[in-house]
């Protein structure tokens, strides 16, 4: 006995497969955040986590004390919402396969929303075993929400206190063509 698959199911499966295998497209960004012409978009990951700040004494005796950025702590997710890795201090991005890339800020642009951390372009280099992130050459942090330093005053009695400010962002990972 032969079972026939309804045409709608075939169309749905085909659409799902195409979207699952679709090549991500590079976003429109300000000129300062554009990657080199020899790079192509390899992966997009959504991040959800916190930006960690610490209350510290100002560097100058006349400056006010301040909340200083310490590190990001975020989980990374693919387009379907499945966990694919994490993002932390350095900064680094590490895939579940153990591969890792390390970033150095190259350019920044204020986010379009005033209460969000800036958008960034970072140069990247491998920092672990071969895998998903080992060939990344540039990273863009875009579509940020939240994550800015606390607006509350940082005083001497709070030195060493940390604040964990929720944020989300999209990270675009590029490799050499």
C-alpha contacts under 8 A as a table, 3 or more apart, distances in Angstrom:
res1	aa1	res2	aa2	distance
5	X	9	X	6.65
5	X	10	X	6.88
6	X	9	X	5.40
6	X	10	X	6.63
7	X	10	X	5.06
7	X	11	X	6.17
8	X	11	X	5.07
8	X	12	X	6.07
9	X	12	X	5.02
9	X	13	X	6.07
10	X	13	X	5.12
10	X	14	X	6.05
11	X	14	X	5.09
11	X	15	X	6.11
12	X	15	X	5.13
12	X	16	X	6.16
13	X	16	X	5.06
13	X	17	X	6.13
14	X	17	X	5.12
14	X	18	X	6.13
15	X	18	X	5.17
15	X	19	X	6.18
16	X	19	X	5.22
16	X	20	X	6.00
17	X	20	X	5.01
17	X	21	X	6.12
18	X	21	X	5.22
18	X	22	X	5.69
19	X	22	X	4.96
23	X	42	X	7.74
24	X	41	X	6.66
24	X	42	X	7.08
24	X	43	X	6.79
24	X	44	X	7.12
25	X	41	X	6.79
26	X	40	X	7.97
26	X	41	X	6.04
26	X	172	X	7.89
29	X	33	X	6.13
29	X	34	X	6.46
30	X	33	X	5.61
30	X	34	X	6.84
30	X	109	X	7.82
31	X	34	X	5.35
32	X	107	X	6.22
32	X	108	X	7.31
32	X	109	X	7.47
32	X	121	X	7.92
33	X	107	X	6.29
33	X	108	X	7.09
33	X	109	X	7.64
33	X	120	X	6.65
33	X	121	X	5.19
33	X	140	X	7.19
34	X	121	X	7.55
35	X	39	X	6.70
35	X	121	X	7.75
35	X	138	X	6.93
36	X	39	X	5.59
37	X	40	X	7.90
38	X	176	X	5.87
38	X	177	X	5.66
39	X	137	X	7.70
39	X	174	X	5.95
39	X	175	X	5.37
39	X	176	X	4.44
39	X	177	X	5.31
40	X	174	X	5.32
40	X	175	X	5.64
40	X	176	X	6.34
40	X	177	X	5.94
41	X	44	X	7.96
41	X	172	X	6.97
41	X	173	X	6.01
41	X	174	X	4.42
41	X	175	X	6.56
42	X	172	X	7.80
42	X	173	X	5.77
42	X	174	X	5.26
42	X	175	X	6.25
43	X	172	X	6.06
43	X	173	X	5.16
43	X	174	X	7.07
44	X	78	X	6.96
44	X	79	X	7.49
44	X	170	X	6.96
44	X	171	X	5.72
44	X	172	X	4.63
44	X	173	X	6.18
45	X	76	X	5.83
45	X	77	X	5.38
45	X	78	X	5.19
45	X	79	X	6.95
45	X	170	X	5.76
45	X	171	X	5.19
45	X	172	X	6.59
46	X	76	X	5.55
46	X	77	X	5.11
46	X	78	X	6.51
46	X	79	X	7.48
46	X	168	X	7.34
46	X	169	X	5.93
46	X	170	X	4.49
46	X	171	X	6.19
47	X	74	X	5.87
47	X	75	X	5.55
47	X	76	X	4.58
47	X	77	X	6.36
47	X	87	X	7.86
47	X	168	X	5.33
47	X	169	X	5.22
47	X	170	X	6.01
47	X	171	X	7.18
48	X	74	X	5.24
48	X	75	X	5.59
48	X	76	X	6.80
48	X	166	X	7.75
48	X	167	X	6.11
48	X	168	X	4.50
48	X	169	X	6.87
49	X	72	X	7.51
49	X	73	X	5.60
49	X	74	X	3.92
49	X	75	X	6.23
49	X	166	X	5.73
49	X	167	X	5.61
49	X	168	X	6.35
50	X	72	X	5.93
50	X	73	X	5.38
50	X	74	X	6.20
50	X	147	X	6.58
50	X	164	X	5.60
50	X	165	X	5.05
50	X	166	X	4.24
50	X	167	X	5.31
50	X	168	X	7.88
51	X	69	X	7.41
51	X	70	X	7.69
51	X	71	X	6.03
51	X	72	X	4.51
51	X	73	X	6.37
51	X	147	X	5.42
51	X	148	X	7.54
51	X	164	X	5.76
51	X	165	X	5.20
51	X	166	X	6.43
51	X	167	X	6.69
52	X	69	X	6.14
52	X	70	X	5.44
52	X	71	X	5.27
52	X	72	X	6.00
52	X	73	X	7.46
52	X	162	X	6.72
52	X	163	X	5.75
52	X	164	X	4.64
52	X	165	X	6.35
53	X	67	X	5.76
53	X	68	X	5.21
53	X	69	X	4.42
53	X	70	X	5.21
53	X	71	X	7.30
53	X	149	X	6.51
53	X	162	X	5.46
53	X	163	X	5.18
53	X	164	X	6.53
53	X	165	X	7.86
54	X	67	X	5.32
54	X	68	X	5.25
54	X	69	X	6.57
54	X	70	X	6.60
54	X	159	X	7.55
54	X	160	X	5.90
54	X	161	X	5.59
54	X	162	X	4.32
54	X	163	X	6.32
55	X	65	X	7.31
55	X	66	X	5.74
55	X	67	X	4.52
55	X	68	X	6.29
55	X	154	X	5.68
55	X	155	X	7.49
55	X	158	X	6.19
55	X	159	X	4.95
55	X	160	X	5.49
55	X	161	X	5.51
55	X	162	X	6.42
56	X	65	X	6.00
56	X	66	X	5.64
56	X	67	X	6.29
56	X	68	X	6.69
56	X	154	X	7.52
56	X	156	X	7.91
56	X	158	X	8.00
56	X	159	X	5.17
56	X	160	X	6.37
57	X	64	X	7.61
57	X	65	X	4.67
57	X	66	X	6.49
57	X	156	X	7.15
57	X	159	X	6.96
58	X	61	X	6.94
58	X	63	X	5.69
58	X	64	X	5.82
58	X	65	X	4.53
58	X	66	X	6.14
59	X	63	X	7.13
60	X	63	X	5.32
65	X	153	X	7.98
65	X	154	X	5.73
65	X	155	X	6.16
65	X	156	X	7.49
66	X	153	X	7.58
66	X	154	X	5.54
66	X	155	X	7.93
67	X	149	X	6.27
67	X	150	X	6.96
67	X	154	X	6.37
68	X	149	X	7.58
69	X	149	X	7.31
70	X	89	X	7.56
71	X	88	X	6.41
71	X	89	X	4.68
71	X	90	X	7.52
71	X	91	X	7.59
72	X	87	X	6.76
72	X	88	X	5.06
72	X	89	X	5.80
72	X	91	X	7.59
73	X	86	X	7.60
73	X	87	X	5.86
73	X	88	X	4.92
73	X	89	X	7.32
74	X	86	X	5.69
74	X	87	X	5.10
74	X	88	X	6.68
75	X	83	X	7.07
75	X	84	X	7.90
75	X	85	X	6.08
75	X	86	X	4.41
75	X	87	X	6.24
76	X	83	X	5.82
76	X	84	X	5.57
76	X	85	X	5.00
76	X	86	X	5.16
76	X	87	X	6.93
77	X	80	X	7.58
77	X	81	X	5.18
77	X	82	X	5.20
77	X	83	X	4.42
77	X	84	X	5.27
77	X	85	X	7.09
78	X	81	X	5.27
78	X	82	X	5.43
78	X	83	X	6.52
78	X	84	X	6.30
79	X	82	X	7.48
84	X	95	X	5.69
84	X	96	X	5.64
85	X	93	X	7.19
85	X	94	X	5.37
85	X	95	X	4.15
85	X	96	X	4.99
86	X	93	X	5.77
86	X	94	X	5.36
86	X	95	X	6.65
87	X	91	X	7.15
87	X	92	X	5.62
87	X	93	X	4.45
87	X	94	X	6.39
88	X	91	X	5.56
88	X	92	X	5.39
88	X	93	X	6.64
89	X	92	X	6.21
90	X	102	X	6.70
90	X	103	X	7.06
91	X	102	X	5.88
91	X	103	X	5.52
91	X	104	X	7.42
92	X	100	X	6.74
92	X	101	X	5.61
92	X	102	X	4.44
92	X	103	X	6.14
93	X	100	X	5.61
93	X	101	X	5.49
93	X	102	X	6.68
93	X	133	X	7.53
94	X	98	X	6.24
94	X	99	X	5.74
94	X	100	X	4.28
94	X	101	X	6.63
94	X	133	X	6.98
95	X	98	X	5.47
95	X	99	X	5.50
95	X	100	X	6.33
95	X	131	X	7.88
95	X	132	X	6.46
95	X	133	X	6.57
96	X	99	X	7.44
97	X	131	X	6.37
97	X	132	X	7.21
98	X	128	X	7.01
98	X	129	X	6.38
98	X	130	X	7.97
98	X	131	X	7.19
99	X	126	X	7.92
99	X	127	X	7.41
99	X	128	X	5.18
99	X	129	X	4.89
99	X	130	X	5.54
99	X	131	X	4.87
99	X	132	X	6.09
99	X	133	X	5.36
99	X	134	X	5.65
100	X	126	X	6.02
100	X	127	X	5.16
100	X	128	X	5.02
100	X	129	X	7.07
100	X	131	X	7.89
100	X	132	X	7.89
100	X	133	X	5.21
100	X	134	X	5.90
101	X	124	X	6.14
101	X	125	X	5.52
101	X	126	X	4.48
101	X	127	X	5.15
101	X	128	X	7.21
101	X	133	X	5.56
101	X	134	X	6.04
101	X	135	X	8.00
101	X	136	X	6.65
102	X	124	X	5.42
102	X	125	X	5.41
102	X	126	X	6.18
102	X	127	X	5.95
103	X	122	X	5.54
103	X	123	X	5.51
103	X	124	X	4.46
103	X	125	X	6.66
103	X	138	X	7.84
103	X	139	X	7.46
104	X	122	X	5.14
104	X	123	X	5.32
104	X	124	X	6.49
105	X	108	X	7.66
105	X	120	X	6.91
105	X	121	X	6.16
105	X	122	X	4.33
105	X	123	X	6.51
106	X	120	X	7.52
106	X	121	X	5.55
106	X	122	X	5.02
106	X	123	X	6.32
107	X	120	X	5.75
107	X	121	X	5.12
107	X	122	X	6.95
108	X	118	X	6.33
108	X	119	X	5.66
108	X	120	X	4.47
108	X	121	X	6.36
109	X	118	X	5.65
109	X	119	X	5.28
109	X	120	X	6.49
110	X	114	X	7.95
110	X	117	X	7.30
110	X	118	X	4.52
110	X	119	X	6.15
111	X	114	X	6.62
111	X	116	X	6.03
111	X	117	X	6.34
111	X	118	X	4.75
111	X	119	X	5.63
111	X	143	X	7.59
111	X	144	X	6.88
112	X	116	X	7.98
113	X	116	X	5.71
113	X	145	X	7.75
115	X	145	X	7.42
115	X	146	X	5.76
115	X	147	X	7.75
115	X	148	X	6.39
116	X	144	X	5.76
116	X	145	X	4.89
116	X	146	X	4.28
116	X	147	X	5.90
116	X	148	X	5.83
116	X	167	X	7.95
117	X	144	X	6.20
117	X	145	X	7.06
117	X	146	X	6.32
117	X	147	X	5.54
117	X	148	X	5.26
118	X	144	X	7.16
119	X	140	X	7.36
119	X	141	X	5.25
119	X	142	X	5.03
119	X	143	X	7.33
119	X	144	X	6.85
120	X	139	X	7.98
120	X	140	X	5.54
120	X	141	X	4.97
120	X	142	X	6.93
121	X	138	X	7.13
121	X	139	X	5.85
121	X	140	X	4.59
121	X	141	X	6.57
122	X	138	X	5.61
122	X	139	X	5.10
122	X	140	X	6.30
123	X	137	X	6.00
123	X	138	X	4.55
123	X	139	X	6.45
124	X	136	X	6.10
124	X	137	X	4.64
124	X	138	X	5.00
124	X	139	X	6.69
125	X	134	X	7.59
125	X	135	X	7.59
125	X	136	X	6.65
125	X	137	X	6.08
126	X	133	X	7.19
126	X	134	X	4.89
126	X	135	X	6.60
126	X	136	X	7.10
127	X	134	X	7.24
128	X	134	X	7.00
129	X	134	X	6.89
130	X	133	X	7.58
130	X	134	X	5.20
131	X	134	X	5.34
131	X	135	X	7.83
132	X	135	X	7.40
133	X	136	X	5.52
135	X	175	X	5.88
135	X	176	X	7.70
136	X	139	X	7.57
136	X	173	X	6.20
136	X	174	X	5.48
136	X	175	X	4.67
136	X	176	X	7.62
137	X	173	X	7.65
137	X	174	X	5.76
137	X	175	X	5.07
137	X	176	X	6.58
138	X	173	X	6.09
138	X	174	X	5.14
138	X	175	X	6.88
139	X	171	X	6.57
139	X	172	X	5.51
139	X	173	X	4.74
139	X	174	X	6.24
140	X	171	X	5.55
140	X	172	X	5.04
140	X	173	X	6.78
141	X	144	X	7.35
141	X	169	X	6.44
141	X	170	X	5.84
141	X	171	X	4.76
141	X	172	X	6.67
142	X	169	X	5.87
142	X	170	X	5.24
142	X	171	X	6.37
142	X	172	X	7.83
143	X	168	X	7.94
143	X	169	X	5.33
143	X	170	X	5.80
144	X	167	X	7.10
144	X	168	X	5.68
144	X	169	X	4.29
144	X	170	X	6.97
145	X	167	X	5.45
145	X	168	X	5.24
145	X	169	X	6.38
146	X	165	X	7.38
146	X	166	X	6.21
146	X	167	X	4.60
146	X	168	X	6.86
147	X	165	X	5.17
147	X	166	X	5.46
147	X	167	X	4.47
147	X	168	X	7.61
148	X	165	X	6.96
149	X	165	X	7.22
150	X	153	X	7.99
150	X	163	X	7.31
150	X	165	X	7.52
154	X	158	X	6.33
154	X	159	X	7.59
155	X	158	X	5.37
155	X	159	X	6.77
156	X	159	X	5.38
158	X	161	X	5.38
